[in-house]
Amino acid sequence: MDIKSNHSKPTKTFNGANTVTNTVHFMNKQDHQVAQTEVTGIVGSKLKVKAPRGFVLASKLWDFVILSATEPDQRVYVAQVKHTSPLQEGTASLITNYTIVNGHVTTYSEEHAIGVYDSQLHNIYTVGNNYDCKVVGSGFYHNVRFLQIAQDAWIKATDVFEYQPIDIKIKATSDRAIPKIKATSDRAIPIYDCRGRVISRNKLEPNSAWFTDRVVYVANVPYFRVTDVYWLCGNDISEV
């Protein structure tokens, strides 16, 4: 990238010394400008500079510019900061490809005892099913996805389900045909788990009303929670 120099005259004098304004161009290793700023001071003086947000100085030995009246355009080389977890800066981590994530999950596993790990993959404690967590980040270890639920606490994505908090009242109104096991069950409503699997031989009466507090999507089909473990398929319900 070419930088045109504006050989401007000193802006003023101060106690007999010339004062000038120089432009600092922050350049990456490809010689492309990523930011710029202006500094003002006495000709020949050394002024400290800081890298722009998201970058660090390419060399800590070159953290200054010397103000010039004849070369008012100064170049400072910087490198982009690698994106790591803001909650574990300075910590060696086995979890890579960190991204910031905001969401809500609840633990669910057929093993029931669900491990929570630090960034070194040490099991620091366990939780049971139906434990609600707020997710702040996501990363991977050997293609296994982990979700960050605290400063240095991670949980496997396969041990939770993501949900959206809601607060509505629904009514079971299924009209779809169900195999007639019993003559009275042809219009009853199946009960599912959070993975969209039928988990109970019991069924709900059609047109019965239920409160729900969250929804999950399985294969783009919504399921609504009506108890800690019971969910209704969105195809079977309508909002009251």
Protein Blocks (a to p, Z undefined) as FASTA:
>chain_A
ZZdddddcdfbdcehiacdddddddddfkopafbdcdddddehiacdddddehiacfblk
lmcccddfklmbccddddddddddfklghiacfbghiacdddddddddfklpacdddfko
pafbdcdehiacddfbdcdeehiacddfbfblccdfklpccddddddddddfbfbdcddf
bfklmmcccdddfkopafbfbdcdehiacddfbdcdeehiacddfbfkbccdfklgccZZ
